[in-house]
């Protein structure tokens, strides 16, 4: 009867235990913390883009399709409507609260979040930091109208900050925006000339 072939038993490799106070342990802990921070930062950036995309889409759906260019004062009624977008929801919360005189307020967290959002947006308008799509020249308006709502293209949309003064009828800020498209065209022409200019001999 033939003998069965002998199998060589290799050495079992045991992983070296890392001392919790060693440099390697500190390094690995630092890497884990860094990865967590990067992940949190990515999630925050993604959420910020989603919120901005929702806001831009709201304005896009309500722009006058007949207008070829807008002024900042044109946004007065739109911004007021935007600030009132939660009115219906707040009314529903009041109705639910009043029916049956229920104890407590099951919608208090949502109600507080909405009110904080409105207060923040009103403060941004007063401070001149409220952002809207920059549709104050034909070129940017055409790009914004062509946007299909995808979040990945939000970064390509130019934004403009407006204040309560800008939203007033006949705001002097509108005058400067009328010439902005011409200025951008001039800048593009200068850039093209620089590209075409041959490099100087060394």
C-alpha positions as CSV (number, residue, x, y, z in Angstrom):
1,X,0.0,0.0,0.0
2,X,1.6,3.3,-1.1
3,X,2.4,5.7,1.7
4,X,0.5,9.0,1.8
5,X,2.7,12.0,1.0
6,X,3.9,13.9,3.9
7,X,2.6,17.4,4.3
8,X,4.9,20.0,5.7
9,X,3.4,22.1,8.4
10,X,4.3,25.7,8.1
11,X,4.8,27.9,11.0
12,X,1.7,29.6,12.2
13,X,2.2,33.3,12.1
14,X,0.7,35.1,15.0
15,X,0.0,38.8,14.8
16,X,2.1,40.9,17.1
17,X,0.1,42.6,19.8
18,X,0.4,46.3,19.7
19,X,1.0,48.0,23.0
20,X,-1.7,50.6,23.7
21,X,0.9,53.2,24.7
22,X,3.2,52.6,21.8
23,X,3.9,55.0,18.9
24,X,2.3,52.6,16.4
25,X,-0.9,52.5,18.5
26,X,-1.0,56.3,18.6
27,X,-0.4,56.5,14.9
28,X,-3.2,54.0,14.1
29,X,-5.6,55.9,16.4
30,X,-4.6,59.1,14.6
31,X,-5.4,57.6,11.3
32,X,-8.8,56.4,12.5
33,X,-9.7,59.9,13.8
34,X,-8.5,61.5,10.6
35,X,-10.7,59.1,8.5
36,X,-13.7,59.9,10.7
37,X,-13.1,63.7,10.3
38,X,-12.8,63.3,6.5
39,X,-16.0,61.3,6.3
40,X,-17.9,63.8,8.5
41,X,-16.6,66.7,6.3
42,X,-17.7,64.9,3.1
43,X,-21.2,64.3,4.6
44,X,-21.5,67.9,5.7
45,X,-20.4,69.2,2.2
46,X,-22.8,66.8,0.5
47,X,-25.7,68.0,2.7
48,X,-24.8,71.6,2.1
49,X,-24.9,71.1,-1.7
50,X,-28.3,69.3,-1.4
51,X,-29.8,72.2,0.5
52,X,-28.3,74.7,-1.9
53,X,-29.6,72.7,-4.9
54,X,-33.1,72.6,-3.4
55,X,-33.0,76.4,-2.9
56,X,-31.8,77.1,-6.5
57,X,-34.3,74.8,-7.9
58,X,-37.1,76.6,-6.0
59,X,-36.0,79.9,-7.7
60,X,-35.5,78.3,-11.1
61,X,-39.1,77.0,-11.2
62,X,-40.5,80.5,-10.4
63,X,-38.4,82.7,-12.7
64,X,-40.4,84.6,-15.3
65,X,-39.8,82.6,-18.5
66,X,-40.3,85.7,-20.6
67,X,-37.6,87.8,-19.0
68,X,-34.2,87.9,-20.7
69,X,-32.4,89.3,-17.7
70,X,-33.2,90.2,-14.1
71,X,-32.3,92.9,-11.7
72,X,-31.9,92.5,-8.0
73,X,-35.0,94.4,-7.3
74,X,-36.9,91.8,-9.4
75,X,-36.2,89.3,-6.7
76,X,-38.1,91.3,-4.0
77,X,-41.4,89.4,-4.3
78,X,-39.6,86.1,-5.0
79,X,-37.5,86.3,-1.9
80,X,-40.5,87.2,0.2
81,X,-42.4,84.2,-1.2
82,X,-39.3,82.0,-0.4
83,X,-39.3,83.2,3.2
84,X,-43.0,82.3,3.4
85,X,-42.6,78.8,2.0
86,X,-43.2,77.2,5.4
87,X,-46.4,79.1,6.2
88,X,-48.7,76.2,5.2
89,X,-46.7,73.7,7.2
90,X,-46.7,75.9,10.3
91,X,-50.5,76.4,10.0
92,X,-50.9,72.6,9.8
93,X,-48.8,72.2,13.0
94,X,-51.0,74.7,14.7
95,X,-54.2,72.9,13.6
96,X,-52.9,69.5,14.9
97,X,-51.9,71.1,18.2
98,X,-55.3,72.7,18.7
99,X,-57.4,69.6,17.8
100,X,-58.3,67.6,20.8
101,X,-56.1,69.8,23.1
102,X,-53.4,67.2,23.1
103,X,-50.8,67.3,25.8
104,X,-47.4,68.3,24.6
105,X,-46.3,69.2,21.1
106,X,-45.3,66.2,18.9
107,X,-44.1,68.6,16.1
108,X,-42.1,71.0,18.3
109,X,-38.7,69.9,17.0
110,X,-39.8,70.5,13.4
111,X,-41.5,73.8,14.2
112,X,-38.4,75.0,16.0
113,X,-36.2,74.0,13.1
114,X,-38.4,75.8,10.6
115,X,-38.5,79.0,12.7
116,X,-34.7,79.0,13.1
117,X,-34.3,78.6,9.4
118,X,-36.5,81.6,8.7
119,X,-34.8,83.7,11.3
120,X,-31.4,82.8,9.8
121,X,-32.5,83.7,6.3
122,X,-34.0,87.0,7.4
123,X,-30.7,87.8,9.1
124,X,-28.7,87.0,6.0
125,X,-30.9,89.4,4.0
126,X,-30.4,92.2,6.6
127,X,-26.6,91.5,6.5
128,X,-26.4,91.3,2.7
129,X,-25.2,87.6,2.7
130,X,-28.4,85.9,1.3
131,X,-27.4,84.0,-1.8
132,X,-29.5,83.8,-5.0
133,X,-28.7,82.5,-8.5
134,X,-26.7,85.2,-10.4
135,X,-29.2,85.8,-13.2
136,X,-28.4,89.5,-13.7
137,X,-26.9,89.0,-17.1
138,X,-28.1,87.0,-20.1
139,X,-25.2,84.6,-20.1
140,X,-25.6,83.4,-16.5
141,X,-29.4,83.4,-16.8
142,X,-29.2,81.1,-19.9
143,X,-26.8,78.7,-18.0
144,X,-29.1,78.6,-15.0
145,X,-32.2,77.9,-17.1
146,X,-30.4,75.0,-18.8
147,X,-29.5,73.5,-15.4
148,X,-31.4,70.2,-15.0
149,X,-31.4,70.2,-11.2
150,X,-28.5,67.7,-10.7
151,X,-26.5,68.4,-7.6
152,X,-23.2,67.7,-9.2
153,X,-23.6,70.8,-11.4
154,X,-24.5,73.2,-8.5
155,X,-20.8,74.2,-8.1
156,X,-20.9,75.6,-11.7
157,X,-23.8,77.9,-11.0
158,X,-22.7,81.5,-10.2
159,X,-24.3,82.9,-7.0
160,X,-24.8,86.5,-5.9
161,X,-25.4,87.9,-2.4
162,X,-28.2,90.4,-2.0
163,X,-29.5,92.5,0.9
164,X,-32.8,94.1,1.8
165,X,-31.6,97.3,0.1
166,X,-31.1,95.4,-3.2
167,X,-34.6,94.1,-3.1
168,X,-36.1,97.6,-3.0
169,X,-37.7,98.9,-6.2
170,X,-35.4,101.1,-8.1
171,X,-32.3,100.0,-6.2
172,X,-29.1,101.7,-7.5
173,X,-27.4,98.3,-7.4
174,X,-29.4,97.3,-10.5
175,X,-27.5,99.9,-12.6
176,X,-24.1,98.3,-12.1
177,X,-25.5,94.8,-13.0
178,X,-26.6,96.0,-16.4
179,X,-23.0,96.4,-17.6
180,X,-21.7,93.2,-15.9
181,X,-22.2,91.1,-19.0
182,X,-20.1,93.5,-21.2
183,X,-17.4,93.5,-18.5
184,X,-17.2,89.7,-18.5
185,X,-17.0,89.6,-22.3
186,X,-14.1,92.1,-22.2
187,X,-12.3,89.9,-19.6
188,X,-12.7,86.9,-21.8
189,X,-11.3,88.7,-24.8
190,X,-8.3,89.8,-22.7
191,X,-7.7,86.2,-21.6
192,X,-7.9,85.0,-25.3
193,X,-5.3,87.6,-26.3
194,X,-3.0,86.5,-23.5
195,X,-3.3,82.9,-24.7
196,X,-2.5,83.8,-28.3
197,X,0.5,85.9,-27.4
198,X,3.7,83.9,-28.2
199,X,6.1,83.2,-25.5
200,X,9.1,85.5,-25.3
201,X,12.4,84.0,-26.4
202,X,14.7,83.1,-23.6
